[in-house]
Amino acid sequence: MVYVLIVLGLAVVIAPLMSAMPNKSQRARAALRDQARAFNLRVSLRPLPPIPPRFRFESDDEFACYEKRLPASLHVAGQDARFVSVGGEWSPTTGVSTAPKWLSALPSGAAFVELSEQTVSIFWNEKEGVEGLNMLSQAIDSAE
């Protein structure tokens, strides 16, 4: 009887700890984000910026923002462009300009890109893993 109570007590203590442990996919995602740092990418978890309704963008995916600071030689004063991928086609969210060609080299899970004066931010669902991270990094490097 005493042993049963001890085992039951341990189960009560250990069960919440086990549920707080990351699962396999969470560990893989964390490892991917650690690798992103090797490519000088900063990863943040923030909501997808508002996308105009005319694009009818719908996704149940969770997106992480992969951001890279541009070298000083590529800073463009007043640059503020946003692009959205719908059906594999990249379109600007404002104006009628065409999307840069390097956007087509992004992994298929990339959904939104922001270009500012000093940074490029890509919202990506991370489903392609390391291969997608390599594609993302190469696409950003080709934009520079």
N, CA, C and O atoms as a GROMACS GRO file, in nm:
protein
  576
    1MET      N    1   0.082  -0.119   0.000
    1MET     CA    2   0.000   0.000   0.000
    1MET      C    3   0.087   0.127   0.000
    1MET      O    4   0.056   0.223  -0.070
    2VAL      N    5   0.194   0.125   0.078
    2VAL     CA    6   0.282   0.241   0.084
    2VAL      C    7   0.348   0.265  -0.051
    2VAL      O    8   0.362   0.380  -0.093
    3TYR      N    9   0.387   0.157  -0.119
    3TYR     CA   10   0.452   0.171  -0.250
    3TYR      C   11   0.357   0.230  -0.353
    3TYR      O   12   0.398   0.310  -0.438
    4VAL      N   13   0.232   0.192  -0.346
    4VAL     CA   14   0.132   0.245  -0.438
    4VAL      C   15   0.117   0.396  -0.416
    4VAL      O   16   0.108   0.472  -0.513
    5LEU      N   17   0.113   0.438  -0.291
    5LEU     CA   18   0.102   0.581  -0.262
    5LEU      C   19   0.225   0.657  -0.308
    5LEU      O   20   0.213   0.770  -0.356
    6ILE      N   21   0.343   0.600  -0.294
    6ILE     CA   22   0.467   0.665  -0.339
    6ILE      C   23   0.466   0.680  -0.491
    6ILE      O   24   0.498   0.787  -0.543
    7VAL      N   25   0.430   0.574  -0.561
    7VAL     CA   26   0.424   0.578  -0.708
    7VAL      C   27   0.319   0.679  -0.753
    7VAL      O   28   0.342   0.755  -0.847
    8LEU      N   29   0.205   0.680  -0.688
    8LEU     CA   30   0.100   0.775  -0.721
    8LEU      C   31   0.146   0.918  -0.695
    8LEU      O   32   0.118   1.007  -0.776
    9GLY      N   33   0.216   0.942  -0.587
    9GLY     CA   34   0.269   1.074  -0.556
    9GLY      C   35   0.371   1.119  -0.659
    9GLY      O   36   0.370   1.234  -0.701
   10LEU      N   37   0.458   1.028  -0.700
   10LEU     CA   38   0.556   1.061  -0.804
   10LEU      C   39   0.488   1.092  -0.936
   10LEU      O   40   0.530   1.184  -1.007
   11ALA      N   41   0.385   1.019  -0.969
   11ALA     CA   42   0.312   1.043  -1.093
   11ALA      C   43   0.247   1.181  -1.093
   11ALA      O   44   0.246   1.250  -1.195
   12VAL      N   45   0.195   1.221  -0.977
   12VAL     CA   46   0.132   1.352  -0.966
   12VAL      C   47   0.236   1.463  -0.984
   12VAL      O   48   0.204   1.568  -1.041
   13VAL      N   49   0.357   1.441  -0.938
   13VAL     CA   50   0.463   1.541  -0.951
   13VAL      C   51   0.523   1.540  -1.091
   13VAL      O   52   0.550   1.647  -1.147
   14ILE      N   53   0.545   1.423  -1.150
   14ILE     CA   54   0.614   1.411  -1.278
   14ILE      C   55   0.524   1.444  -1.397
   14ILE      O   56   0.573   1.497  -1.497
   15ALA      N   57   0.396   1.415  -1.390
   15ALA     CA   58   0.305   1.435  -1.503
   15ALA      C   59   0.306   1.579  -1.554
   15ALA      O   60   0.319   1.598  -1.675
   16PRO      N   61   0.293   1.682  -1.469
   16PRO     CA   62   0.297   1.820  -1.522
   16PRO      C   63   0.433   1.854  -1.583
   16PRO      O   64   0.440   1.929  -1.680
   17LEU      N   65   0.540   1.800  -1.527
   17LEU     CA   66   0.673   1.826  -1.582
   17LEU      C   67   0.687   1.766  -1.722
   17LEU      O   68   0.745   1.828  -1.810
   18MET      N   69   0.635   1.648  -1.740
   18MET     CA   70   0.643   1.583  -1.872
   18MET      C   71   0.561   1.658  -1.976
   18MET      O   72   0.601   1.666  -2.092
   19SER      N   73   0.448   1.713  -1.937
   19SER     CA   74   0.366   1.786  -2.034
   19SER      C   75   0.430   1.918  -2.074
   19SER      O   76   0.399   1.972  -2.180
   20ALA      N   77   0.518   1.970  -1.992
   20ALA     CA   78   0.587   2.095  -2.024
   20ALA      C   79   0.709   2.074  -2.113
   20ALA      O   80   0.764   2.170  -2.166
   21MET      N   81   0.753   1.949  -2.130
   21MET     CA   82   0.869   1.919  -2.213
   21MET      C   83   0.832   1.938  -2.360
   21MET      O   84   0.720   1.905  -2.401
   22PRO      N   85   0.924   1.992  -2.440
   22PRO     CA   86   0.893   2.009  -2.583
   22PRO      C   87   0.883   1.874  -2.654
   22PRO      O   88   0.955   1.780  -2.621
   23ASN      N   89   0.793   1.867  -2.751
   23ASN     CA   90   0.780   1.743  -2.829
   23ASN      C   91   0.880   1.745  -2.944
   23ASN      O   92   0.957   1.840  -2.959
   24LYS      N   93   0.880   1.642  -3.024
   24LYS     CA   94   0.978   1.625  -3.131
   24LYS      C   95   0.972   1.740  -3.232
   24LYS      O   96   1.077   1.793  -3.271
   25SER      N   97   0.853   1.780  -3.274
   25SER     CA   98   0.843   1.888  -3.373
   25SER      C   99   0.885   2.023  -3.314
   25SER      O  100   0.943   2.106  -3.384
   26GLN      N  101   0.857   2.045  -3.187
   26GLN     CA  102   0.900   2.170  -3.124
   26GLN      C  103   1.052   2.176  -3.112
   26GLN      O  104   1.111   2.282  -3.130
   27ARG      N  105   1.114   2.062  -3.081
   27ARG     CA  106   1.261   2.059  -3.074
   27ARG      C  107   1.322   2.082  -3.213
   27ARG      O  108   1.422   2.152  -3.225
   28ALA      N  109   1.261   2.025  -3.316
   28ALA     CA  110   1.310   2.044  -3.453
   28ALA      C  111   1.298   2.190  -3.494
   28ALA      O  112   1.388   2.245  -3.558
   29ARG      N  113   1.187   2.253  -3.459
   29ARG     CA  114   1.167   2.394  -3.492
   29ARG      C  115   1.269   2.482  -3.419
   29ARG      O  116   1.322   2.577  -3.477
   30ALA      N  117   1.297   2.451  -3.294
   30ALA     CA  118   1.397   2.526  -3.217
   30ALA      C  119   1.536   2.509  -3.278
   30ALA      O  120   1.613   2.604  -3.285
   31ALA      N  121   1.568   2.387  -3.323
   31ALA     CA  122   1.698   2.363  -3.386
   31ALA      C  123   1.709   2.440  -3.518
   31ALA      O  124   1.815   2.493  -3.550
   32LEU      N  125   1.599   2.447  -3.593
   32LEU     CA  126   1.598   2.522  -3.719
   32LEU      C  127   1.623   2.670  -3.691
   32LEU      O  128   1.699   2.735  -3.763
   33ARG      N  129   1.560   2.723  -3.589
   33ARG     CA  130   1.578   2.864  -3.554
   33ARG      C  131   1.720   2.892  -3.505
   33ARG      O  132   1.773   3.000  -3.527
   34ASP      N  133   1.780   2.794  -3.438
   34ASP     CA  134   1.920   2.809  -3.399
   34ASP      C  135   2.010   2.813  -3.522
   34ASP      O  136   2.105   2.890  -3.527
   35GLN      N  137   1.979   2.730  -3.621
   35GLN     CA  138   2.057   2.731  -3.744
   35GLN      C  139   2.042   2.862  -3.818
   35GLN      O  140   2.135   2.908  -3.884
   36ALA      N  141   1.926   2.923  -3.808
   36ALA     CA  142   1.903   3.051  -3.875
   36ALA      C  143   2.001   3.157  -3.826
   36ALA      O  144   2.042   3.245  -3.901
   37ARG      N  145   2.038   3.148  -3.700
   37ARG     CA  146   2.135   3.244  -3.646
   37ARG      C  147   2.269   3.233  -3.716
   37ARG      O  148   2.340   3.332  -3.730
   38ALA      N  149   2.304   3.112  -3.762
   38ALA     CA  150   2.430   3.093  -3.835
   38ALA      C  151   2.427   3.166  -3.969
   38ALA      O  152   2.532   3.201  -4.023
   39PHE      N  153   2.307   3.190  -4.023
   39PHE     CA  154   2.292   3.264  -4.148
   39PHE      C  155   2.269   3.414  -4.122
   39PHE      O  156   2.231   3.487  -4.213
   40ASN      N  157   2.292   3.458  -4.000
   40ASN     CA  158   2.268   3.597  -3.958
   40ASN      C  159   2.123   3.640  -3.974
   40ASN      O  160   2.094   3.754  -4.009
   41LEU      N  161   2.034   3.546  -3.949
   41LEU     CA  162   1.891   3.575  -3.952
   41LEU      C  163   1.839   3.581  -3.809
   41LEU      O  164   1.873   3.498  -3.725
   42ARG      N  165   1.756   3.681  -3.783
   42ARG     CA  166   1.692   3.691  -3.652
   42ARG      C  167   1.551   3.635  -3.666
   42ARG      O  168   1.477   3.673  -3.758
   43VAL      N  169   1.514   3.547  -3.578
   43VAL     CA  170   1.381   3.485  -3.583
   43VAL      C  171   1.297   3.541  -3.470
   43VAL      O  172   1.339   3.545  -3.354
   44SER      N  173   1.177   3.583  -3.504
   44SER     CA  174   1.085   3.631  -3.402
   44SER      C  175   0.947   3.574  -3.430
   44SER      O  176   0.912   3.544  -3.544
   45LEU      N  177   0.871   3.561  -3.326
   45LEU     CA  178   0.734   3.513  -3.338
   45LEU      C  179   0.642   3.633  -3.320
   45LEU      O  180   0.624   3.682  -3.208
   46ARG      N  181   0.586   3.677  -3.428
   46ARG     CA  182   0.494   3.790  -3.424
   46ARG      C  183   0.385   3.765  -3.526
   46ARG      O  184   0.403   3.688  -3.620
   47PRO      N  185   0.273   3.829  -3.508
   47PRO     CA  186   0.161   3.803  -3.600
   47PRO      C  187   0.193   3.851  -3.742
   47PRO      O  188   0.270   3.945  -3.762
   48LEU      N  189   0.133   3.786  -3.836
   48LEU     CA  190   0.144   3.825  -3.975
   48LEU      C  191   0.083   3.964  -3.990
   48LEU      O  192  -0.026   3.989  -3.939
   49PRO      N  193   0.153   4.056  -4.059
   49PRO     CA  194   0.095   4.190  -4.078
   49PRO      C  195  -0.038   4.180  -4.153
   49PRO      O  196  -0.064   4.082  -4.221
   50PRO      N  197  -0.121   4.283  -4.140
   50PRO     CA  198  -0.251   4.279  -4.208
   50PRO      C  199  -0.232   4.271  -4.360
   50PRO      O  200  -0.152   4.344  -4.419
   51ILE      N  201  -0.306   4.182  -4.422
   51ILE     CA  202  -0.302   4.164  -4.567
   51ILE      C  203  -0.435   4.213  -4.623
   51ILE      O  204  -0.541   4.172  -4.575
   52PRO      N  205  -0.431   4.300  -4.723
   52PRO     CA  206  -0.557   4.352  -4.778
   52PRO      C  207  -0.653   4.240  -4.820
   52PRO      O  208  -0.610   4.139  -4.875
   53PRO      N  209  -0.781   4.258  -4.793
   53PRO     CA  210  -0.880   4.155  -4.822
   53PRO      C  211  -0.886   4.114  -4.969
   53PRO      O  212  -0.928   4.002  -5.000
   54ARG      N  213  -0.846   4.202  -5.059
   54ARG     CA  214  -0.855   4.169  -5.202
   54ARG      C  215  -0.771   4.048  -5.240
   54ARG      O  216  -0.796   3.986  -5.343
   55PHE      N  217  -0.671   4.013  -5.158
   55PHE     CA  218  -0.587   3.898  -5.188
   55PHE      C  219  -0.650   3.766  -5.144
   55PHE      O  220  -0.606   3.659  -5.186
   56ARG      N  221  -0.750   3.774  -5.060
   56ARG     CA  222  -0.819   3.654  -5.008
   56ARG      C  223  -0.719   3.553  -4.954
   56ARG      O  224  -0.728   3.433  -4.980
   57PHE      N  225  -0.625   3.605  -4.878
   57PHE     CA  226  -0.521   3.520  -4.818
   57PHE      C  227  -0.576   3.451  -4.696
   57PHE      O  228  -0.620   3.516  -4.601
   58GLU      N  229  -0.574   3.318  -4.698
   58GLU     CA  230  -0.619   3.241  -4.583
   58GLU      C  231  -0.519   3.131  -4.557
   58GLU      O  232  -0.478   3.060  -4.649
   59SER      N  233  -0.480   3.117  -4.432
   59SER     CA  234  -0.387   3.011  -4.396
   59SER      C  235  -0.404   2.979  -4.248
   59SER      O  236  -0.421   3.068  -4.165
   60ASP      N  237  -0.398   2.851  -4.218
   60ASP     CA  238  -0.405   2.807  -4.079
   60ASP      C  239  -0.265   2.784  -4.022
   60ASP      O  240  -0.251   2.746  -3.906
   61ASP      N  241  -0.163   2.808  -4.104
   61ASP     CA  242  -0.025   2.787  -4.060
   61ASP      C  243   0.016   2.891  -3.957
   61ASP      O  244  -0.038   3.002  -3.951
   62GLU      N  245   0.114   2.852  -3.876
   62GLU     CA  246   0.178   2.947  -3.786
   62GLU      C  247   0.304   2.995  -3.856
   62GLU      O  248   0.381   2.914  -3.908
   63PHE      N  249   0.326   3.124  -3.857
   63PHE     CA  250   0.440   3.181  -3.927
   63PHE      C  251   0.540   3.239  -3.828
   63PHE      O  252   0.504   3.295  -3.724
   64ALA      N  253   0.667   3.224  -3.862
   64ALA     CA  254   0.775   3.288  -3.788
   64ALA      C  255   0.836   3.392  -3.881
   64ALA      O  256   0.840   3.372  -4.002
   65CYS      N  257   0.881   3.500  -3.824
   65CYS     CA  258   0.942   3.607  -3.903
   65CYS      C  259   1.093   3.588  -3.902
   65CYS      O  260   1.157   3.595  -3.797
   66TYR      N  261   1.150   3.565  -4.020
   66TYR     CA  262   1.295   3.556  -4.037
   66TYR      C  263   1.341   3.689  -4.095
   66TYR      O  264   1.298   3.729  -4.203
   67GLU      N  265   1.427   3.756  -4.022
   67GLU     CA  266   1.463   3.893  -4.057
   67GLU      C  267   1.614   3.906  -4.071
   67GLU      O  268   1.690   3.850  -3.992
   68LYS      N  269   1.657   3.980  -4.173
   68LYS     CA  270   1.799   4.005  -4.192
   68LYS      C  271   1.822   4.153  -4.214
   68LYS      O  272   1.751   4.219  -4.290
   69ARG      N  273   1.920   4.203  -4.146
   69ARG     CA  274   1.958   4.343  -4.161
   69ARG      C  275   2.041   4.357  -4.287
   69ARG      O  276   2.134   4.279  -4.310
   70LEU      N  277   2.008   4.454  -4.369
   70LEU     CA  278   2.079   4.476  -4.494
   70LEU      C  279   2.208   4.554  -4.468
   70LEU      O  280   2.214   4.635  -4.376
   71PRO      N  281   2.312   4.529  -4.548
   71PRO     CA  282   2.434   4.608  -4.532
   71PRO      C  283   2.407   4.756  -4.562
   71PRO      O  284   2.316   4.789  -4.637
   72ALA      N  285   2.487   4.842  -4.502
   72ALA     CA  286   2.466   4.988  -4.515
   72ALA      C  287   2.465   5.031  -4.662
   72ALA      O  288   2.396   5.127  -4.697
   73SER      N  289   2.539   4.963  -4.746
   73SER     CA  290   2.543   5.001  -4.888
   73SER      C  291   2.410   4.977  -4.959
   73SER      O  292   2.384   5.035  -5.064
   74LEU      N  293   2.324   4.894  -4.902
   74LEU     CA  294   2.196   4.864  -4.964
   74LEU      C  295   2.078   4.934  -4.897
   74LEU      O  296   1.963   4.911  -4.934
   75HIS      N  297   2.104   5.019  -4.800
   75HIS     CA  298   1.995   5.092  -4.735
   75HIS      C  299   1.934   5.189  -4.836
   75HIS      O  300   2.005   5.264  -4.903
   76VAL      N  301   1.804   5.186  -4.845
   76VAL     CA  302   1.731   5.274  -4.936
   76VAL      C  303   1.637   5.360  -4.852
   76VAL      O  304   1.541   5.310  -4.792
   77ALA      N  305   1.665   5.489  -4.849
   77ALA     CA  306   1.584   5.580  -4.768
   77ALA      C  307   1.439   5.578  -4.816
   77ALA      O  308   1.412   5.590  -4.935
   78GLY      N  309   1.348   5.561  -4.722
   78GLY     CA  310   1.206   5.563  -4.752
   78GLY      C  311   1.150   5.434  -4.809
   78GLY      O  312   1.031   5.427  -4.841
   79GLN      N  313   1.233   5.331  -4.823
   79GLN     CA  314   1.183   5.204  -4.878
   79GLN      C  315   1.086   5.140  -4.780
   79GLN      O  316   1.117   5.122  -4.662
   80ASP      N  317   0.970   5.106  -4.829
   80ASP     CA  318   0.869   5.039  -4.749
   80ASP      C  319   0.779   4.962  -4.845
   80ASP      O  320   0.681   5.015  -4.896
   81ALA      N  321   0.814   4.837  -4.869
   81ALA     CA  322   0.738   4.756  -4.963
   81ALA      C  323   0.696   4.626  -4.895
   81ALA      O  324   0.769   4.571  -4.812
   82ARG      N  325   0.577   4.579  -4.931
   82ARG     CA  326   0.525   4.455  -4.876
   82ARG      C  327   0.471   4.370  -4.991
   82ARG      O  328   0.408   4.421  -5.084
   83PHE      N  329   0.497   4.240  -4.981
   83PHE     CA  330   0.454   4.148  -5.086
   83PHE      C  331   0.388   4.027  -5.021
   83PHE      O  332   0.429   3.982  -4.914
   84VAL      N  333   0.287   3.974  -5.086
   84VAL     CA  334   0.216   3.857  -5.036
   84VAL      C  335   0.214   3.750  -5.144
   84VAL      O  336   0.204   3.780  -5.263
   85SER      N  337   0.224   3.625  -5.102
   85SER     CA  338   0.219   3.512  -5.194
   85SER      C  339   0.082   3.446  -5.184
   85SER      O  340   0.043   3.395  -5.078
   86VAL      N  341   0.010   3.447  -5.296
   86VAL     CA  342  -0.121   3.381  -5.302
   86VAL      C  343  -0.117   3.289  -5.423
   86VAL      O  344  -0.100   3.334  -5.537
   87GLY      N  345  -0.133   3.162  -5.398
   87GLY     CA  346  -0.129   3.065  -5.507
   87GLY      C  347   0.007   3.056  -5.574
   87GLY      O  348   0.016   3.024  -5.693
   88GLY      N  349   0.112   3.084  -5.500
   88GLY     CA  350   0.247   3.076  -5.555
   88GLY      C  351   0.291   3.199  -5.632
   88GLY      O  352   0.403   3.203  -5.681
   89GLU      N  353   0.205   3.299  -5.643
   89GLU     CA  354   0.236   3.423  -5.714
   89GLU      C  355   0.258   3.535  -5.613
   89GLU      O  356   0.177   3.556  -5.524
   90TRP      N  357   0.369   3.608  -5.629
   90TRP     CA  358   0.399   3.719  -5.540
   90TRP      C  359   0.342   3.848  -5.598
   90TRP      O  360   0.357   3.877  -5.717
   91SER      N  361   0.276   3.925  -5.512
   91SER     CA  362   0.216   4.052  -5.553
   91SER      C  363   0.242   4.157  -5.447
   91SER      O  364   0.245   4.125  -5.328
   92PRO      N  365   0.262   4.284  -5.489
   92PRO     CA  366   0.275   4.391  -5.390
   92PRO      C  367   0.140   4.417  -5.324
   92PRO      O  368   0.036   4.408  -5.390
   93THR      N  369   0.142   4.451  -5.196
   93THR     CA  370   0.014   4.477  -5.127
   93THR      C  371  -0.037   4.618  -5.155
   93THR      O  372  -0.155   4.646  -5.135
   94THR      N  373   0.052   4.706  -5.202
   94THR     CA  374   0.009   4.841  -5.240
   94THR      C  375   0.072   4.877  -5.373
   94THR      O  376   0.181   4.829  -5.406
   95GLY      N  377   0.007   4.958  -5.448
   95GLY     CA  378   0.061   5.002  -5.576
   95GLY      C  379   0.048   4.895  -5.683
   95GLY      O  380  -0.017   4.793  -5.664
   96VAL      N  381   0.112   4.922  -5.796
   96VAL     CA  382   0.103   4.831  -5.910
   96VAL      C  383   0.240   4.783  -5.956
   96VAL      O  384   0.252   4.721  -6.062
   97SER      N  385   0.343   4.808  -5.878
   97SER     CA  386   0.477   4.764  -5.918
   97SER      C  387   0.483   4.612  -5.919
   97SER      O  388   0.398   4.544  -5.860
   98THR      N  389   0.582   4.559  -5.985
   98THR     CA  390   0.598   4.414  -5.989
   98THR      C  391   0.684   4.369  -5.871
   98THR      O  392   0.762   4.446  -5.816
   99ALA      N  393   0.667   4.246  -5.834
   99ALA     CA  394   0.743   4.188  -5.723
   99ALA      C  395   0.885   4.158  -5.772
   99ALA      O  396   0.904   4.119  -5.887
  100PRO      N  397   0.986   4.175  -5.684
  100PRO     CA  398   1.124   4.142  -5.723
  100PRO      C  399   1.136   3.994  -5.760
  100PRO      O  400   1.068   3.909  -5.702
  101LYS      N  401   1.223   3.965  -5.855
  101LYS     CA  402   1.239   3.827  -5.904
  101LYS      C  403   1.290   3.732  -5.796
  101LYS      O  404   1.259   3.613  -5.801
  102TRP      N  405   1.367   3.782  -5.699
  102TRP     CA  406   1.424   3.693  -5.597
  102TRP      C  407   1.318   3.631  -5.508
  102TRP      O  408   1.344   3.530  -5.443
  103LEU      N  409   1.199   3.688  -5.505
  103LEU     CA  410   1.092   3.631  -5.423
  103LEU      C  411   1.051   3.492  -5.472
  103LEU      O  412   1.007   3.409  -5.392
  104SER      N  413   1.064   3.467  -5.600
  104SER     CA  414   1.027   3.335  -5.653
  104SER      C  415   1.122   3.225  -5.606
  104SER      O  416   1.089   3.107  -5.618
  105ALA      N  417   1.239   3.261  -5.553
  105ALA     CA  418   1.335   3.163  -5.503
  105ALA      C  419   1.307   3.124  -5.357
  105ALA      O  420   1.374   3.036  -5.303
  106LEU      N  421   1.211   3.189  -5.294
  106LEU     CA  422   1.179   3.158  -5.155
  106LEU      C  423   1.109   3.022  -5.146
  106LEU      O  424   1.045   2.980  -5.243
  107PRO      N  425   1.120   2.955  -5.032
  107PRO     CA  426   1.048   2.827  -5.017
  107PRO      C  427   0.897   2.848  -5.025
  107PRO      O  428   0.848   2.958  -5.000
  108SER      N  429   0.826   2.743  -5.059
  108SER     CA  430   0.682   2.754  -5.080
  108SER      C  431   0.606   2.796  -4.954
  108SER      O  432   0.494   2.846  -4.964
  109GLY      N  433   0.663   2.777  -4.836
  109GLY     CA  434   0.597   2.815  -4.712
  109GLY      C  435   0.608   2.963  -4.680
  109GLY      O  436   0.548   3.009  -4.583
  110ALA      N  437   0.683   3.038  -4.758
  110ALA     CA  438   0.694   3.183  -4.737
  110ALA      C  439   0.565   3.248  -4.784
  110ALA      O  440   0.517   3.220  -4.894
  111ALA      N  441   0.508   3.335  -4.701
  111ALA     CA  442   0.378   3.392  -4.733
  111ALA      C  443   0.380   3.544  -4.745
  111ALA      O  444   0.297   3.601  -4.816
  112PHE      N  445   0.473   3.609  -4.677
  112PHE     CA  446   0.470   3.754  -4.672
  112PHE      C  447   0.612   3.807  -4.658
  112PHE      O  448   0.692   3.752  -4.583
  113VAL      N  449   0.643   3.914  -4.729
  113VAL     CA  450   0.777   3.976  -4.724
  113VAL      C  451   0.761   4.125  -4.703
  113VAL      O  452   0.680   4.191  -4.770
  114GLU      N  453   0.840   4.179  -4.610
  114GLU     CA  454   0.845   4.322  -4.586
  114GLU      C  455   0.986   4.371  -4.614
  114GLU      O  456   1.083   4.316  -4.562
  115LEU      N  457   0.998   4.474  -4.696
  115LEU     CA  458   1.127   4.538  -4.720
  115LEU      C  459   1.121   4.676  -4.660
  115LEU      O  460   1.034   4.756  -4.694
  116SER      N  461   1.213   4.704  -4.570
  116SER     CA  462   1.220   4.839  -4.513
  116SER      C  463   1.354   4.899  -4.549
  116SER      O  464   1.432   4.839  -4.624
  117GLU      N  465   1.382   5.015  -4.497
  117GLU     CA  466   1.508   5.082  -4.530
  117GLU      C  467   1.630   4.997  -4.495
  117GLU      O  468   1.729   4.997  -4.567
  118GLN      N  469   1.621   4.924  -4.384
  118GLN     CA  470   1.739   4.854  -4.334
  118GLN      C  471   1.724   4.703  -4.323
  118GLN      O  472   1.823   4.634  -4.302
  119THR      N  473   1.604   4.650  -4.337
  119THR     CA  474   1.585   4.506  -4.316
  119THR      C  475   1.494   4.444  -4.422
  119THR      O  476   1.418   4.512  -4.490
  120VAL      N  477   1.506   4.313  -4.432
  120VAL     CA  478   1.411   4.233  -4.509
  120VAL      C  479   1.354   4.130  -4.411
  120VAL      O  480   1.429   4.061  -4.342
  121SER      N  481   1.222   4.122  -4.405
  121SER     CA  482   1.153   4.031  -4.313
  121SER      C  483   1.067   3.936  -4.394
  121SER      O  484   0.988   3.978  -4.479
  122ILE      N  485   1.084   3.806  -4.367
  122ILE     CA  486   1.008   3.705  -4.439
  122ILE      C  487   0.929   3.621  -4.340
  122ILE      O  488   0.986   3.565  -4.246
  123PHE      N  489   0.800   3.614  -4.360
  123PHE     CA  490   0.713   3.533  -4.275
  123PHE      C  491   0.699   3.397  -4.343
  123PHE      O  492   0.652   3.386  -4.456
  124TRP      N  493   0.743   3.294  -4.271
  124TRP     CA  494   0.757   3.160  -4.327
  124TRP      C  495   0.700   3.057  -4.230
  124TRP      O  496   0.712   3.075  -4.109
  125ASN      N  497   0.639   2.950  -4.282
  125ASN     CA  498   0.578   2.849  -4.195
  125ASN      C  499   0.676   2.742  -4.148
  125ASN      O  500   0.639   2.658  -4.066
  126GLU      N  501   0.798   2.741  -4.195
  126GLU     CA  502   0.907   2.653  -4.150
  126GLU      C  503   0.885   2.506  -4.182
  126GLU      O  504   0.954   2.421  -4.126
  127LYS      N  505   0.791   2.472  -4.268
  127LYS     CA  506   0.761   2.331  -4.296
  127LYS      C  507   0.868   2.261  -4.378
  127LYS      O  508   0.882   2.139  -4.370
  128GLU      N  509   0.946   2.336  -4.458
  128GLU     CA  510   1.048   2.273  -4.540
  128GLU      C  511   1.177   2.246  -4.464
  128GLU      O  512   1.270   2.188  -4.519
  129GLY      N  513   1.183   2.286  -4.338
  129GLY     CA  514   1.298   2.257  -4.254
  129GLY      C  515   1.427   2.320  -4.302
  129GLY      O  516   1.428   2.434  -4.350
  130VAL      N  517   1.536   2.247  -4.288
  130VAL     CA  518   1.670   2.299  -4.320
  130VAL      C  519   1.682   2.334  -4.468
  130VAL      O  520   1.743   2.435  -4.503
  131GLU      N  521   1.623   2.252  -4.554
  131GLU     CA  522   1.628   2.280  -4.698
  131GLU      C  523   1.560   2.414  -4.729
  131GLU      O  524   1.612   2.494  -4.807
  132GLY      N  525   1.446   2.438  -4.668
  132GLY     CA  526   1.377   2.565  -4.686
  132GLY      C  527   1.455   2.682  -4.629
  132GLY      O  528   1.456   2.791  -4.686
  133LEU      N  529   1.522   2.659  -4.516
  133LEU     CA  530   1.606   2.764  -4.457
  133LEU      C  531   1.719   2.801  -4.552
  133LEU      O  532   1.751   2.919  -4.567
  134ASN      N  533   1.780   2.702  -4.615
  134ASN     CA  534   1.887   2.729  -4.712
  134ASN      C  535   1.834   2.810  -4.830
  134ASN      O  536   1.899   2.903  -4.876
  135MET      N  537   1.715   2.773  -4.880
  135MET     CA  538   1.653   2.847  -4.990
  135MET      C  539   1.624   2.990  -4.950
  135MET      O  540   1.648   3.083  -5.027
  136LEU      N  541   1.573   3.008  -4.829
  136LEU     CA  542   1.540   3.140  -4.778
  136LEU      C  543   1.664   3.227  -4.768
  136LEU      O  544   1.664   3.343  -4.810
  137SER      N  545   1.771   3.172  -4.713
  137SER     CA  546   1.896   3.246  -4.698
  137SER      C  547   1.956   3.283  -4.834
  137SER      O  548   2.003   3.395  -4.853
  138GLN      N  549   1.955   3.189  -4.928
  138GLN     CA  550   2.009   3.217  -5.061
  138GLN      C  551   1.927   3.323  -5.132
  138GLN      O  552   1.983   3.408  -5.202
  139ALA      N  553   1.796   3.320  -5.116
  139ALA     CA  554   1.711   3.420  -5.180
  139ALA      C  555   1.740   3.560  -5.124
  139ALA      O  556   1.748   3.657  -5.200
  140ILE      N  557   1.757   3.569  -4.993
  140ILE     CA  558   1.789   3.699  -4.933
  140ILE      C  559   1.925   3.748  -4.982
  140ILE      O  560   1.942   3.866  -5.013
  141ASP      N  561   2.022   3.656  -4.988
  141ASP     CA  562   2.155   3.695  -5.036
  141ASP      C  563   2.152   3.742  -5.181
  141ASP      O  564   2.226   3.832  -5.218
  142SER      N  565   2.066   3.681  -5.263
  142SER     CA  566   2.056   3.724  -5.402
  142SER      C  567   1.988   3.860  -5.414
  142SER      O  568   2.007   3.932  -5.512
  143ALA      N  569   1.908   3.896  -5.313
  143ALA     CA  570   1.842   4.028  -5.315
  143ALA      C  571   1.941   4.138  -5.282
  143ALA      O  572   1.923   4.253  -5.322
  144GLU      N  573   2.045   4.103  -5.211
  144GLU     CA  574   2.146   4.202  -5.171
  144GLU      C  575   2.228   4.235  -5.287
  144GLU      O  576   2.320   4.317  -5.276
   0.00000   0.00000   0.00000
